Amino acid sequence: MTGPTPRPEVAAMHAYVPGEQPKDARLVKLNTNENNYPPSPKVLEALAALGERRIARYPDPVCGALRESIARTLAVGPSQVVVGNGSDEVLKMAAEAYVSPGERVGCLWPTYSLYPVFVQKAAATEVRFPWSLDGPTQEEALEAAPADLALAYLTTPNPPFGLPLDLDAVRRFALRRPQTLVVSDEAYIAYGGKSALELVREGLPNVLVTRSFSKSHSLAGMRVGFAVGSAEIVAVLNKVKDSYNLNATAQAAAQAAWEDQAYTDAVVARIVASRERTAVRLRGLGFQVPPSAGNFLFALREDAPALFPKFRDHNILVRWFDTPGLRNGLRVSIGTDDEMETFLRAAEALCSQ
């Protein structure tokens, strides 16, 4: 007796593999680009004020208060904002709403490795725009990209290296492809780069900007993200959104964090300063470290595959990708100042062996 058969596209898929989530609190966790500083104190105040009635009832299905707060800050209308269970959900919704089986979906490569999963689930065809540190650049790869795309994921700053995209290149890409939904994934935009929100405000009807509360607002455990685009695009995304996709605690926490911008700005500035200090010290140890505009660095060295498990032996988690073009590098999230000092002392010891 055999069980049910999955869709062929799902059977053939390789699931996205996230970074290790350890249970051992002693480990210094620098492998998944979270913000290791605590969230704004106002987040805990908002959670404490929820009350049992809010917990016992369904949450606001449209996240009205949070959407209005986001819209007010970003100078757009609330009808231009949709909130998701992490920005990953909004990225998925874009593919579900705008990509039909057999259509083509493009992205720069290397980039966020979850995009191919969305493409496979949609029974679509993935088109990669290859780029590298040695050339072609990200912008040159966009110029050479094909025109017949249902959707394109453009990430700025773009992991795993953290290079920002030139906004004029994104504008040209979108203008030349009016029928393509151009998604500017800006999970790390607080740390550097220019946002494509400018293009949304200019009225480009095919641009959607996504953001995350995980990287700059210290809410990775709450899973909150959002997108901003035309009211028409957002209305379509709302058709495929889960009915209660963001719980009451996440909505309250996100709104409190969003409205304490002074706290977020201070934490972001601290992480950026630490990122630059860390890059300098890693270069002094023989790593090639491209300039990053994210809350992470990609440190290249021939012995990176051997160093990866050795860092774990020192109770430090970093990320290594068994992927062509990336195997000789380690992606290092920027943690607290104390965590980065612990990491750098370990790196100095390992590189001197």
C-alpha positions in Angstrom: 0.0 0.0 0.0 1.4 3.4 -1.0 0.6 6.8 0.3 -0.4 10.0 -1.5 1.8 11.3 -4.2 3.1 14.9 -4.0 3.0 17.3 -6.9 6.0 16.6 -9.2 7.3 20.1 -8.6 7.3 19.5 -4.9 8.8 16.0 -5.1 11.7 17.4 -7.1 12.3 20.4 -4.8 15.3 20.8 -2.5 14.0 22.5 0.6 15.6 25.7 1.9 18.1 24.9 4.6 18.3 27.7 7.2 21.3 28.3 9.5 21.7 26.2 12.6 19.4 27.2 15.5 21.3 25.9 18.5 19.8 25.0 21.9 23.1 25.6 23.7 23.0 29.2 25.0 26.8 29.2 25.3 27.3 29.4 21.6 28.0 32.8 20.0 25.4 32.8 17.2 26.7 34.7 14.1 25.2 32.5 11.4 21.7 33.8 10.6 22.0 37.6 10.4 19.7 38.3 13.3 20.1 41.4 15.4 21.6 40.1 18.6 20.8 43.2 20.6 17.6 43.2 22.5 14.5 44.9 21.0 13.3 48.3 22.2 12.1 48.3 25.8 8.8 49.5 24.4 8.3 46.1 22.8 8.1 44.4 26.2 5.8 47.1 27.5 3.5 46.6 24.5 3.4 42.8 25.1 2.8 43.2 28.8 -0.2 45.5 28.0 -1.9 43.0 25.6 -4.2 41.5 28.2 -5.8 38.1 28.1 -8.8 39.2 26.0 -6.5 40.1 23.1 -4.8 36.7 23.4 -8.0 34.8 23.5 -9.4 36.5 20.3 -8.3 36.4 16.7 -5.9 39.1 15.8 -6.7 42.0 13.4 -6.7 40.2 10.0 -5.4 43.2 8.1 -2.9 44.5 10.8 -4.6 47.9 10.5 -2.7 49.8 13.3 0.6 48.4 12.2 0.0 49.2 8.5 -1.1 52.7 9.3 2.0 53.3 11.4 4.3 52.0 8.6 2.5 54.0 6.0 2.7 57.2 8.0 6.5 56.9 8.5 7.2 56.0 4.8 4.8 58.6 3.4 2.6 56.2 1.5 -1.1 55.2 1.9 -2.1 52.3 4.2 -3.7 50.7 1.1 -0.1 50.4 -0.3 1.1 48.3 2.7 0.7 44.6 3.3 2.1 42.8 6.4 3.4 39.2 6.4 4.6 36.5 8.7 8.2 37.6 8.1 9.2 39.2 4.8 9.5 35.6 3.5 5.7 35.3 3.4 5.4 38.4 1.4 8.0 37.2 -1.1 6.1 34.0 -1.4 2.8 35.8 -1.8 4.3 37.7 -4.8 5.1 34.4 -6.6 1.7 32.9 -5.7 -0.2 35.9 -7.1 1.9 36.8 -10.2 3.6 33.7 -11.5 1.8 31.0 -13.5 3.2 27.5 -14.2 5.8 27.6 -17.0 6.5 31.4 -16.6 10.0 32.7 -15.9 11.2 34.2 -12.6 14.6 35.9 -12.5 17.1 36.8 -9.7 20.7 37.8 -9.4 23.0 34.9 -8.5 24.4 34.5 -5.9 21.6 35.8 -3.7 19.1 34.7 -1.1 18.7 30.9 -1.6 15.0 30.8 -0.8 14.0 32.3 -4.1 14.4 29.1 -6.1 12.0 27.3 -3.7 9.3 29.9 -4.5 10.0 29.3 -8.2 9.8 25.5 -8.0 6.5 25.7 -5.9 5.0 27.8 -8.7 6.0 25.3 -11.3 7.9 28.1 -13.0 11.3 28.4 -14.6 14.2 30.0 -12.7 16.4 32.5 -14.6 19.6 33.5 -12.9 21.5 36.7 -13.6 25.1 35.6 -12.8 27.5 38.1 -11.2 30.7 37.9 -9.2 33.2 40.0 -7.3 35.5 39.7 -10.3 32.7 40.7 -12.8 30.2 41.0 -14.2 28.9 43.3 -11.5 25.4 43.1 -10.2 24.4 46.1 -12.3 25.9 44.6 -15.5 24.0 41.4 -14.8 20.8 43.3 -14.6 21.5 45.0 -17.9 22.0 41.6 -19.6 18.9 40.0 -18.0 16.1 38.8 -20.3 12.9 40.8 -20.7 10.3 38.0 -20.6 10.0 37.6 -16.8 6.8 37.4 -14.8 8.7 38.3 -11.6 12.2 39.3 -10.6 13.7 39.2 -7.1 16.3 42.0 -6.7 18.0 42.1 -3.3 19.7 45.1 -1.8 22.0 44.8 0.1 22.4 41.4 -1.5 23.6 38.4 0.6 25.9 36.7 1.0 28.3 39.5 0.2 26.2 42.5 1.2 26.7 44.6 -1.9 23.9 47.3 -2.5 22.3 47.6 -5.8 22.5 50.9 -7.7 19.0 52.4 -7.6 19.2 53.8 -11.2 20.0 50.3 -12.4 16.8 49.0 -10.6 14.8 51.9 -12.1 16.0 51.0 -15.7 15.3 47.3 -15.1 11.7 48.0 -14.0 11.0 50.6 -16.8 12.1 48.2 -19.5 9.9 45.4 -18.1 6.5 47.0 -17.4 4.8 43.6 -17.3 7.3 42.2 -14.7 6.7 42.4 -11.0 10.0 43.7 -9.7 10.4 42.9 -6.0 13.1 44.8 -4.2 13.9 42.7 -1.2 15.3 45.1 1.4 15.7 43.0 4.5 19.0 44.7 5.3 18.3 48.2 4.0 18.7 49.8 7.4 22.4 49.1 7.3 23.2 50.6 3.9 22.1 51.1 0.3 19.3 53.1 -1.4 15.7 51.9 -1.1 13.5 51.4 -4.1 10.7 53.0 -2.1 11.7 56.1 -4.2 10.5 54.2 -7.3 7.1 53.3 -5.6 6.7 57.0 -4.7 7.5 57.9 -8.3 4.6 55.9 -9.4 6.2 52.9 -11.0 3.3 50.4 -11.0 5.4 47.2 -11.2 7.8 47.8 -8.2 7.2 46.1 -4.8 9.5 46.8 -1.8 9.7 44.2 1.0 11.2 44.8 4.5 11.8 42.7 7.6 11.7 43.3 11.4 14.2 40.6 11.9 17.4 42.4 11.0 17.2 45.9 12.4 14.4 45.7 15.0 15.5 42.5 16.8 12.2 40.7 16.2 13.3 37.6 14.3 11.5 35.4 16.8 8.2 37.3 16.1 8.3 36.8 12.3 7.2 40.1 11.0 7.7 41.7 7.5 5.8 43.9 5.1 5.7 45.1 1.6 5.0 48.5 0.0 3.8 48.9 -3.6 0.9 50.3 -5.6 -2.6 49.9 -4.0 -3.4 47.6 -7.0 -0.5 45.2 -6.3 -1.3 45.2 -2.5 -4.9 44.4 -3.2 -3.8 41.3 -5.3 -1.4 40.2 -2.6 -4.2 40.4 0.0 -6.2 37.8 -2.0 -3.5 35.2 -1.4 -2.6 36.2 2.2 -3.6 33.9 5.0 -6.6 35.2 6.8 -4.9 35.7 10.2 -1.3 35.6 9.1 0.2 37.7 12.0 -0.7 37.0 15.6 -1.6 39.6 18.1 1.7 39.6 20.0 3.7 40.0 16.8 1.5 42.9 15.7 1.9 44.7 19.0 5.6 44.0 19.2 6.2 45.2 15.6 4.3 48.5 16.1 6.1 49.3 19.3 9.5 48.6 17.7 8.6 50.5 14.5 7.6 53.6 16.5 10.8 53.7 18.6 12.9 54.7 15.7 15.5 56.5 17.9 16.3 53.1 19.6 16.5 51.3 16.3 18.8 54.0 14.8 21.2 53.8 17.8 21.4 50.0 17.5 21.9 50.0 13.8 24.7 52.6 14.1 26.4 50.5 16.7 26.3 47.4 14.4 27.6 49.3 11.4 30.5 50.6 13.4 31.3 47.1 14.6 31.0 45.8 11.0 33.6 48.1 9.8 36.0 47.4 12.7 35.5 43.6 12.2 36.3 43.9 8.4 39.5 45.7 9.1 40.7 43.1 11.6 39.7 40.2 9.4 41.7 41.7 6.5 44.6 41.9 8.8 44.3 38.1 9.2 44.5 37.5 5.5 40.8 37.4 4.7 39.5 39.2 1.6 36.4 41.0 2.9 34.3 42.9 0.3 32.6 46.1 1.6 29.2 45.1 3.0 26.1 47.3 3.4 24.3 44.6 5.5 24.7 43.4 9.1 27.1 40.7 8.0 30.4 40.2 6.3 31.6 37.6 3.8 35.2 36.7 4.6 37.1 34.9 1.9 40.2 32.7 2.5 41.4 29.5 1.0 41.1 27.5 4.2 37.5 28.7 5.0 36.0 25.2 4.6 38.5 23.9 7.3 38.0 27.0 9.5 34.2 26.6 9.6 34.0 23.6 12.0 36.9 24.9 14.0 34.9 28.0 14.9 32.2 25.8 16.2 34.8 24.0 18.4 35.3 27.5 19.8 31.6 27.8 20.5 31.0 30.2 17.6 28.6 29.6 14.8 29.2 31.2 11.4 27.8 30.2 8.0 29.5 28.3 5.3 27.9 27.6 1.9 28.7 24.4 0.0 27.9 26.3 -3.2 30.1 27.0 -6.3 31.8 30.4 -5.9 31.1 30.6 -2.2 33.0 27.6 -0.7 36.1 29.6 0.1 34.2 32.0 2.3 32.5 32.4 5.7 29.5 34.6 6.2 29.7 36.3 9.6 26.7 38.1 11.2 27.6 41.2 13.2 26.6 40.5 16.8 27.1 42.6 19.9 30.5 44.2 20.5 31.4 41.5 23.1 30.4 38.7 20.7 32.5 40.2 17.9 35.5 40.5 20.2 35.1 36.8 21.1 34.8 35.9 17.4 37.9 37.9 16.5 40.0 36.4 19.2 39.1 33.0 18.0 39.9 34.0 14.4 43.3 35.3 15.4 44.0 32.0 17.2 42.8 29.8 14.3 44.6 31.8 11.6 47.9 31.6 13.5 47.9 27.8 13.7 
